[in-house]
Amino acid sequence: MRNYGKHLDTARRVQKKLAVSGAIGMCFFFIFMFGFYGYSLFFGGYLRWNQVMNETTGEVYTGGQVLTIMFSVMFGAF
């Protein structure tokens, strides 16, 4: 029983370290993901507000085009 308890305590310590490192990794992932969402919506709003012309079509960016570009980049990154 003592030998089992000793190894069980070691396993608990290792599991706690793995849980903390996994939580920190997920935290950074979500910070980058939601930060990109926020930045892309901000920049898309800037393009829309200032009526910047799309060089390929010669039209002003619309909200739908901004969202399409944002989701295309996110899904492509995944």
Secondary structure as the mmCIF struct_conf table of DSSP 4:
data_model
#
loop_
_struct_conf.conf_type_id
_struct_conf.id
_struct_conf.beg_label_comp_id
_struct_conf.beg_label_asym_id
_struct_conf.beg_label_seq_id
_struct_conf.end_label_comp_id
_struct_conf.end_label_asym_id
_struct_conf.end_label_seq_id
HELX_RH_AL_P HELX_RH_AL_P1 ARG A 2 TRP A 49
TURN_TY1_P TURN_TY1_P1 ASN A 50 GLN A 51
HELX_LH_PP_P HELX_LH_PP_P1 VAL A 52 VAL A 52
STRN STRN1 MET A 53 MET A 53
HELX_LH_PP_P HELX_LH_PP_P2 ASN A 54 ASN A 54
TURN_TY1_P TURN_TY1_P2 GLU A 55 THR A 57
BEND BEND1 GLU A 59 GLU A 59
STRN STRN2 VAL A 60 VAL A 60
HELX_RH_AL_P HELX_RH_AL_P2 GLY A 63 ALA A 77
#
